[in-house]
Amino acid sequence: MRGPPARPTTNILECMTVAMGQDEQQRTDRDALMSRFTRPEQTFPALTPAEIERIRHFGEVRRYADGEFLFETGKPGPGMFVVLKGHVAITQRDGLGHVTPVIDQGPGQFLAELSQLSGQPALVDGRAEGDVETLLLPPERLRALLVAEAELGERIMRALILRRVNLIQGGIGGPVLIGPSHSAGVVRLQGFLTRNGQPHHLLDPENDRDAAELIARYSPKPEDWPLVVAASGAVLRNPNETELARAIGMIGGAKGDRIYDVAVVGCGPAGLATAVYAASEGLSVAVLDTRAFGGQAGASARIENYLGFPTGISGQALTARAFTQAQKFGADIMIPVTVKSLDCTRKDGAFSVALDGADPLRSRAVVVASGARYRRPEIDNLDKFEGRGVWYWASPVEARLCAGEEVALVGAGNSAGQAAVFLSGHAKKVLMIIRGGGLGASMSRYLIERIEATPNIELMFNTEITALEGDEAALLRRIRWKSRLSSDEDSADIRNLFLFVGADPATSWLDGCGVTLDRGGFVVTGAQSEQNQGKLVAPLETSVPGVYAVGDVRSGSVKRVGGAIGEGAQVVASLHGYLGDAAKPAL
């Protein structure tokens, strides 16, 4: 009789040693990847078994085989995954074919970032390493979880925000811009992507071989800069913002014949506040903006007099939080989308918002929050240099161009003061050109004191710009100015000019729908409107029932971020009243 086989003790020990070595190597690799992220313990938290059980009824079990994609770069993300078994490798894949490890996530961790709140395209790949079992929460169920589970939702939301921040700071995901960093097209598109919180990275063909090879293949002319490579590999030549947004999947749209409760036109502080409060109270909300969330406030380098932020906060940071908050509550935000007109006839009981290049959007009520457009002073050839040395905001993108140089800034309001202080930290000198004789009438005292204490800001009162001069490439190279009190004229070699001379209301899209405007083009609301005299109307309602106005676009508004946010919150009560009355049957 054959005895029992000898136990392969040595082989088992060898296997265990190899397995332990592999586990140790995986931990080492993961630790190395984790070290690239800020606040890694909050960016990639582990869920407890009890927390996973609380999440279960929001999702459904999905299984994936080794090598199968859970989500792919450039394709709409299915939602948030909670890993129950196995591991998922997260990698970056750009349109040039480069694949870079980002992080490895295993049991107890969740896979998602901010784009999964709205089902937008994924910015990275997620591939199963071995057999993987997950819980999948589609976007609507993820939003329900964030609202229903406050403490757990806070941890998840913080992680989603930090992941997007890390993607942006690390240049991970999003389109590749190829061109000289100082070219007008690069600056324009970088500004657009930055203002919208979209990751991207720039390759200069002078320093990057892959970029140089692509340039050689496509042989772009100067007006083709930059080339933009989407995740799909598609190459665009100096696209406009809408073309770029379509290529990277930013633009959504109304779903079928859906009628929203409210359409908010404008995504500045007032529009965002309306979206957050209306969506959190159960109304279906669509928000439309032609460029970026945040409006003019979003371009403010630092806001120091907003309640609750004693150390100040940038306009981008403040409005980005509101943008994320609105998505958390389910608002559909459509950027960039240009509103052409408003049809107030309500033939089928709904307003119709005509959009450029898209089907009309229909809603039962409309909130006008379109703010104002930057005012352009009367300077010859100004349009020739816009985006080529003339700027209407001061973000880190423009500040990079000013490093070590003299710049000029025109304006005397708070926005001008904030920009001057911000630019003084980058430029050699800031010439602040002011048409009037002082700052006290138009600027907050704290900003005046800050400017007076900054040695590289020079104030030039009673002065106005008379001419702009450029080079063969139509880039700004010199400005001329004169005193308003004498015939003295002067000039300087200035390559960057910032204009903060006020703004005009963006209300041309309201022509023909019956909304009353004042002499300046701002929307008249409440009892100020002749049509509403003698009637009991909401203070933010226009002359057309169901159409409201909030923020800077409204006649008589205080033109402050706090005031705009307050009006955006206040109008929701009126919306509830109007929509409730509209739903009542006629007697």
C-alpha positions in Angstrom: 0.0 0.0 0.0 1.3 3.4 -1.0 1.8 5.7 1.9 0.5 9.3 2.0 2.5 11.7 -0.2 5.1 13.7 1.6 3.9 17.2 2.3 5.6 19.7 0.0 6.6 21.9 2.9 9.4 23.6 1.0 7.2 24.4 -1.9 4.4 25.9 0.3 6.9 28.0 2.1 8.4 29.2 -1.1 4.9 30.1 -2.5 4.1 31.9 0.7 7.4 33.8 0.6 6.7 34.7 -3.1 3.1 35.8 -2.3 4.3 37.8 0.7 6.9 39.4 -1.5 4.3 40.3 -4.1 2.0 41.8 -1.4 4.9 43.8 0.0 5.8 45.0 -3.5 2.2 46.0 -4.1 2.1 47.9 -0.9 5.4 49.6 -1.7 4.2 50.6 -5.2 0.9 51.8 -3.8 2.7 53.9 -1.1 4.9 55.4 -3.8 1.8 56.4 -5.8 0.0 57.7 -2.7 2.9 60.0 -1.9 2.1 62.0 -5.1 -1.2 63.1 -3.7 -2.0 65.8 -1.2 -3.9 64.6 1.9 -3.8 61.0 0.7 -5.7 59.6 3.7 -8.7 61.9 2.8 -8.3 61.5 -0.9 -8.4 57.7 -0.8 -10.2 56.7 2.4 -11.1 53.1 3.3 -14.8 52.3 4.1 -15.6 50.1 7.0 -17.8 47.0 6.6 -20.6 48.8 8.4 -20.4 51.8 6.0 -20.4 49.4 3.0 -23.6 47.8 4.3 -25.2 51.3 4.5 -24.2 51.9 0.9 -25.5 48.5 -0.4 -29.1 49.5 -0.9 -28.0 52.5 -3.1 -26.1 50.2 -5.5 -26.1 46.9 -7.3 -23.4 44.2 -7.4 -21.2 44.2 -10.6 -18.4 41.7 -11.4 -15.5 42.2 -13.7 -13.0 39.7 -15.1 -9.2 40.2 -15.1 -8.3 43.0 -17.6 -11.9 44.2 -18.0 -12.5 48.0 -17.9 -14.8 49.4 -15.3 -14.6 52.8 -16.9 -12.5 54.3 -19.7 -11.0 57.7 -20.4 -13.3 59.9 -22.5 -16.4 57.7 -22.1 -19.3 58.6 -19.8 -18.6 57.2 -16.4 -21.3 54.7 -15.0 -21.1 56.1 -11.5 -19.2 55.3 -8.3 -17.8 51.8 -7.6 -17.2 50.4 -4.2 -14.6 47.6 -4.4 -15.7 44.4 -2.5 -13.2 42.0 -3.8 -10.0 42.3 -5.9 -8.0 45.3 -7.1 -8.5 48.0 -9.7 -5.6 49.8 -11.4 -6.3 53.5 -12.1 -4.2 54.8 -15.0 -4.0 58.0 -17.1 -4.2 57.6 -20.8 -3.9 60.6 -23.0 -4.6 61.1 -26.7 -0.9 60.6 -27.5 -1.0 57.0 -26.4 0.8 57.5 -23.1 -0.4 55.3 -20.1 0.7 56.4 -16.6 -0.1 54.6 -13.3 -2.2 56.8 -11.0 -3.2 54.6 -8.1 -4.2 51.0 -7.2 -7.5 50.5 -5.2 -8.7 47.5 -3.4 -11.4 46.2 -1.1 -13.1 48.9 1.0 -12.2 51.7 -1.3 -14.4 53.6 -3.8 -13.7 54.6 -7.4 -15.1 58.0 -8.5 -14.4 61.7 -8.8 -16.5 64.8 -9.4 -17.4 63.9 -13.0 -19.4 60.9 -11.7 -21.9 63.2 -10.0 -23.3 64.1 -13.5 -22.3 61.1 -15.6 -19.6 63.1 -17.6 -16.7 61.3 -19.3 -14.2 59.6 -17.1 -10.8 61.3 -16.9 -8.8 58.1 -16.2 -9.1 54.3 -16.9 -10.1 51.7 -14.3 -9.1 48.2 -15.2 -9.7 45.0 -13.1 -6.6 43.2 -11.9 -7.8 39.7 -11.4 -11.5 39.0 -10.7 -13.2 42.0 -9.2 -16.5 42.4 -7.4 -18.0 45.9 -6.8 -21.1 47.8 -5.9 -22.0 50.3 -8.6 -23.9 53.5 -7.7 -25.2 55.3 -10.9 -25.0 59.1 -10.6 -28.5 59.6 -9.4 -28.1 57.0 -6.7 -24.7 58.5 -5.7 -26.3 61.9 -5.3 -29.1 60.2 -3.2 -26.4 58.6 -1.0 -24.6 62.0 -0.4 -27.9 63.6 0.7 -29.3 60.7 2.8 -26.0 59.7 4.6 -24.7 63.1 5.8 -21.6 62.0 7.7 -20.6 59.3 5.2 -21.6 61.6 2.3 -19.2 64.3 3.6 -16.3 61.9 3.6 -17.1 60.8 0.0 -17.7 64.3 -1.2 -14.4 65.5 0.3 -12.6 62.7 -1.5 -14.2 63.5 -4.8 -13.2 67.1 -4.6 -9.6 66.3 -3.5 -9.3 63.8 -6.4 -10.2 66.5 -8.9 -7.8 68.9 -7.3 -5.0 66.4 -7.5 -5.8 65.6 -11.2 -5.7 69.3 -12.0 -2.5 70.0 -10.0 -0.8 66.9 -11.5 -1.9 67.5 -15.1 -3.6 64.1 -15.0 -6.4 63.5 -17.5 -8.1 65.8 -19.9 -6.9 67.2 -23.2 -3.3 67.8 -24.2 -2.6 71.3 -25.5 0.4 71.6 -27.8 1.9 75.0 -28.6 4.1 77.8 -27.2 3.0 78.6 -23.6 2.8 82.3 -24.5 0.6 82.0 -27.6 -2.8 83.7 -27.5 -4.7 80.4 -28.2 -2.9 78.5 -25.5 -3.7 81.2 -22.9 -7.3 81.4 -24.0 -8.0 77.7 -23.8 -6.0 77.2 -20.6 -8.1 80.0 -19.1 -11.3 78.3 -20.2 -10.3 74.9 -18.9 -9.0 76.3 -15.6 -12.1 78.4 -15.0 -14.2 75.2 -15.5 -12.1 73.0 -13.2 -11.0 70.8 -16.1 -7.7 68.9 -15.9 -5.4 69.3 -18.8 -1.7 69.6 -19.6 0.4 71.7 -22.0 3.3 70.4 -24.1 5.7 72.9 -25.7 7.1 71.6 -29.0 10.4 73.3 -28.1 10.9 71.0 -25.1 8.8 67.9 -25.8 9.7 65.4 -28.5 6.2 63.9 -28.9 4.8 67.4 -29.3 7.4 68.2 -31.9 6.6 65.0 -33.8 2.9 65.9 -33.8 3.7 69.4 -35.0 5.8 68.0 -37.8 2.9 65.7 -38.8 0.2 68.3 -38.9 2.4 71.3 -40.0 0.2 73.9 -38.3 0.2 77.6 -39.3 0.6 80.2 -36.5 -3.1 80.7 -36.5 -3.6 76.9 -35.8 -1.9 77.2 -32.3 -2.6 75.3 -30.2 -3.2 71.8 -31.4 -5.5 70.1 -28.9 -5.4 66.3 -28.6 -8.5 64.8 -27.0 -8.5 61.4 -25.1 -10.0 59.8 -28.2 -6.9 60.8 -30.2 -8.8 63.4 -32.2 -6.7 66.5 -33.1 -8.3 70.0 -33.2 -6.6 73.1 -34.6 -7.0 76.1 -32.3 -10.7 75.2 -31.5 -13.1 77.7 -29.9 -14.4 76.9 -26.5 -17.6 75.2 -27.7 -15.6 72.9 -30.1 -13.2 72.0 -27.3 -16.0 71.4 -24.8 -17.8 69.0 -27.3 -14.6 67.1 -27.9 -14.0 66.4 -24.2 -17.6 65.8 -23.4 -18.3 68.8 -21.2 -21.5 69.9 -22.9 -24.7 68.1 -21.8 -28.1 69.2 -22.8 -31.8 68.8 -22.1 -32.9 65.2 -22.0 -35.5 64.6 -24.7 -38.7 66.6 -24.2 -38.0 67.3 -20.5 -39.6 70.4 -19.0 -37.6 71.7 -16.1 -39.1 73.5 -13.2 -36.7 76.3 -13.6 -34.0 77.4 -16.1 -31.3 79.6 -14.6 -29.5 81.7 -17.2 -26.1 82.5 -15.8 -23.7 80.5 -13.6 -22.3 83.3 -11.4 -22.8 83.5 -7.6 -26.5 84.4 -8.0 -27.2 81.6 -10.5 -25.3 79.1 -8.5 -27.1 80.1 -5.3 -30.5 79.7 -7.1 -29.4 76.3 -8.4 -28.2 75.0 -4.9 -31.3 76.1 -3.0 -33.8 75.2 -5.7 -32.3 71.8 -6.4 -31.9 71.0 -2.7 -35.6 71.7 -2.2 -36.7 69.3 -4.9 -37.1 71.5 -8.0 -35.6 70.3 -11.3 -33.0 72.9 -12.4 -31.1 73.6 -15.5 -28.2 76.2 -15.4 -26.8 77.6 -18.6 -23.7 79.8 -19.1 -21.8 80.8 -22.2 -18.2 80.5 -20.7 -17.6 79.2 -17.2 -19.1 78.9 -13.7 -18.4 81.8 -11.4 -19.0 84.8 -13.6 -16.9 87.8 -12.9 -16.6 86.8 -9.2 -14.9 83.5 -10.3 -12.1 85.6 -11.8 -11.4 87.4 -8.6 -7.9 86.6 -7.3 -9.0 87.0 -3.6 -12.3 88.1 -2.0 -11.6 89.3 1.6 -14.9 90.8 2.6 -17.1 87.8 2.1 -18.8 86.6 5.3 -17.2 83.6 7.0 -13.8 83.8 5.3 -11.6 86.0 7.5 -8.4 85.1 5.6 -10.1 85.6 2.2 -10.9 83.1 -0.6 -10.3 83.2 -4.3 -13.4 83.6 -6.5 -12.5 80.4 -8.2 -12.4 78.4 -5.0 -15.7 79.9 -3.7 -17.7 79.4 -6.8 -16.2 76.0 -7.5 -17.6 74.8 -4.1 -21.0 76.1 -5.1 -20.7 74.5 -8.6 -20.0 71.1 -6.9 -22.8 71.7 -4.4 -25.4 72.3 -7.1 -24.4 69.1 -8.9 -24.6 67.2 -5.6 -28.3 68.2 -5.4 -28.9 67.2 -9.0 -28.9 70.5 -11.0 -28.0 70.0 -14.7 -25.3 72.5 -15.5 -24.7 73.2 -19.2 -21.4 75.0 -20.0 -20.5 76.4 -22.5 -24.0 77.0 -24.0 -25.0 80.4 -25.5 -28.6 81.5 -24.9 -29.9 83.3 -28.0 -33.4 84.3 -26.9 -36.4 83.7 -24.6 -39.9 82.9 -25.9 -42.4 84.0 -23.2 -45.5 83.0 -25.1 -45.8 79.7 -23.2 -47.8 78.0 -26.0 -47.6 74.7 -24.2 -47.4 76.2 -20.7 -43.6 76.4 -20.6 -41.0 79.0 -21.5 -38.7 78.2 -24.4 -35.0 79.1 -24.1 -33.4 79.1 -27.6 -29.8 77.9 -27.6 -27.0 78.4 -30.1 -26.3 75.0 -31.9 -28.7 73.0 -29.7 -32.4 72.3 -29.3 -34.5 74.7 -27.2 -34.7 74.1 -23.5 -38.1 74.3 -21.9 -39.0 75.3 -18.3 -41.9 76.3 -16.2 -40.0 79.3 -14.8 -36.9 81.3 -15.7 -34.4 83.1 -13.5 -32.3 85.7 -15.2 -28.8 85.6 -13.6 -26.8 86.5 -16.7 -24.8 89.2 -15.0 -22.8 91.6 -17.0 -20.2 91.6 -19.8 -16.9 93.3 -19.5 -17.0 96.9 -20.7 -14.5 97.8 -23.4 -13.1 101.4 -23.3 -12.9 103.4 -26.5 -9.3 102.6 -27.6 -8.4 102.2 -31.2 -7.5 98.6 -32.2 -8.5 97.3 -28.8 -10.2 94.2 -30.3 -7.0 93.5 -32.3 -5.1 92.8 -29.0 -7.8 91.1 -27.0 -6.4 87.8 -25.9 -3.0 88.9 -27.3 -1.9 91.1 -24.4 -5.2 92.7 -23.4 -7.1 90.8 -20.6 -10.4 91.4 -18.8 -9.5 89.1 -15.8 -6.3 88.2 -13.9 -5.9 84.5 -13.2 -2.8 82.4 -12.6 -2.7 81.7 -16.4 -2.2 85.4 -17.2 0.0 86.0 -14.1 2.4 83.5 -15.5 2.9 85.7 -18.6 3.7 88.7 -16.4 6.5 87.2 -14.3 9.3 89.8 -13.9 7.6 92.3 -16.3 5.9 95.6 -16.0 2.1 95.5 -16.5 -0.6 98.1 -16.7 -4.1 97.8 -15.2 -7.0 100.2 -15.8 -9.8 100.5 -13.2 -10.6 101.8 -9.7 -13.2 99.3 -8.4 -12.9 96.3 -6.1 -12.2 94.0 -9.0 -9.4 96.2 -10.2 -7.9 96.4 -6.7 -8.0 92.7 -6.1 -6.3 92.1 -9.5 -3.6 94.7 -8.8 -2.7 93.1 -5.5 -2.6 89.7 -7.1 -0.5 90.7 -10.0 1.9 92.6 -7.8 3.1 89.2 -6.5 4.1 88.1 -10.0 5.0 91.3 -12.0 8.0 93.5 -11.6 5.7 96.5 -11.4 2.0 97.3 -11.8 1.0 100.6 -13.3 -2.5 101.3 -12.0 -4.2 103.8 -14.4 -7.2 105.6 -12.9 -9.4 108.0 -14.8 -10.5 109.8 -11.7 -8.7 111.6 -8.9 -8.9 108.9 -6.2 -10.0 105.4 -5.1 -12.2 106.1 -2.1 -15.5 106.5 -4.0 -15.3 103.1 -5.7 -13.0 100.8 -3.7 -13.2 99.1 -0.3 -10.9 100.7 2.3 -9.1 97.4 3.1 -8.0 97.2 -0.6 -6.9 100.8 -0.7 -4.7 100.2 2.3 -3.3 97.0 0.7 -2.5 98.8 -2.5 -0.8 101.8 -0.7 1.3 99.3 1.2 2.5 97.4 -1.9 5.7 99.0 -3.1 5.5 97.7 -6.7 2.1 99.2 -7.4 2.2 102.7 -8.9 -1.0 104.8 -8.9 -1.5 107.1 -11.9 -4.6 109.3 -11.2 -6.5 111.5 -13.8 -4.9 109.4 -16.6 -6.3 107.5 -19.6 -4.9 105.2 -22.2 -4.8 106.7 -25.7 -3.2 104.1 -27.9 -2.0 100.5 -28.2 0.9 99.3 -30.3 1.9 95.8 -31.4 4.4 93.8 -33.4 4.3 91.9 -36.6 2.5 89.0 -34.9 -0.3 91.4 -33.6 0.9 91.0 -30.0 0.7 94.0 -27.6 4.1 95.6 -27.1 3.5 99.2 -26.1 0.8 101.5 -24.6 0.4 105.2 -24.6 -1.5 107.4 -22.1 -2.1 111.0 -21.3 -3.1 113.2 -18.3 -6.7 114.4 -18.2 -5.4 117.6 -16.4 -2.8 118.6 -19.0 -1.5 117.9 -22.4 1.3 115.6 -21.1 1.6 112.2 -22.8 3.8 109.3 -22.1 4.3 105.7 -23.1 6.0 102.4 -21.9 6.9 99.0 -23.3 4.0 97.0 -21.8 3.1 93.5 -23.1 0.1 92.9 -20.8 -2.8 95.3 -20.1 -5.6 94.4 -17.7 -8.9 96.2 -18.1 -11.4 96.5 -15.2 -13.6 99.4 -16.2 -17.0 98.1 -15.3 -19.5 96.0 -17.1 -22.7 96.2 -19.1 -25.7 94.0 -18.4 -26.0 90.8 -20.5 -29.7 91.2 -21.4 -29.8 91.3 -25.2 -31.2 87.8 -25.2 -34.4 89.1 -23.5 -35.4 91.3 -26.5 -38.9 90.7 -27.6 -40.2 88.7 -24.6 -41.7 91.6 -22.7 -39.3 91.9 -19.8 -38.9 95.5 -18.8 -35.3 97.0 -18.7 -34.2 100.3 -17.2 -32.2 102.9 -19.2 -29.0 101.1 -18.5 -30.3 97.8 -19.8 -30.7 96.2 -16.3 -33.8 94.1 -15.5 -36.5 95.9 -13.6 -38.2 93.8 -10.9 -41.0 94.1 -8.3 -43.0 97.2 -7.9 -40.5 99.3 -9.9 -42.0 97.8 -13.1 -44.9 99.8 -14.6 -46.7 96.5 -15.4 -46.5 95.5 -11.8 -47.7 98.8 -10.2 -50.7 98.3 -8.0 -50.1 94.5 -8.0 -48.8 92.3 -5.2 -45.7 90.8 -6.8 -42.5 89.2 -5.5 -39.6 91.7 -5.2 -37.5 89.7 -7.7 -40.2 89.0 -10.3 -40.0 90.8 -13.6 -42.8 92.3 -15.7 -43.4 88.8 -17.1 -45.0 86.4 -14.5 -42.7 83.4 -14.0 -39.5 85.3 -15.0 -37.3 86.5 -12.2 -34.0 88.4 -12.0 -31.2 88.1 -9.5 -27.6 89.4 -9.0 -25.8 92.1 -11.0 -28.2 91.9 -14.0 -31.0 93.2 -11.8 -31.7 97.0 -11.7 -30.9 98.3 -8.2 -28.8 95.3 -7.0 -25.8 96.1 -4.8 -23.2 94.5 -7.1 -21.6 92.4 -4.4 -21.0 88.7 -4.2 -22.9 88.4 -0.9 -25.8 90.3 -2.3 -26.0 88.1 -5.4 -25.9 84.9 -3.3 -28.6 86.3 -1.0 -30.9 87.1 -4.0 -30.3 83.6 -5.5 -31.5 82.1 -2.2 -34.4 84.5 -1.8 -35.9 83.9 -5.3 -36.5 80.2 -4.5 -39.4 81.0 -2.2 -41.0 83.0 -5.1 -40.4 80.1 -7.5 -42.2 77.7 -5.1 -45.1 80.1 -4.9 -45.3 80.6 -8.6 -44.9 76.9 -9.5 -47.5 76.0 -6.9 -50.0 78.5 -8.2 -49.4 77.4 -11.8 -50.1 73.8 -10.8 -53.5 74.6 -9.3 -56.5 73.9 -11.5 -58.5 76.9 -12.7 -61.8 77.3 -10.9 
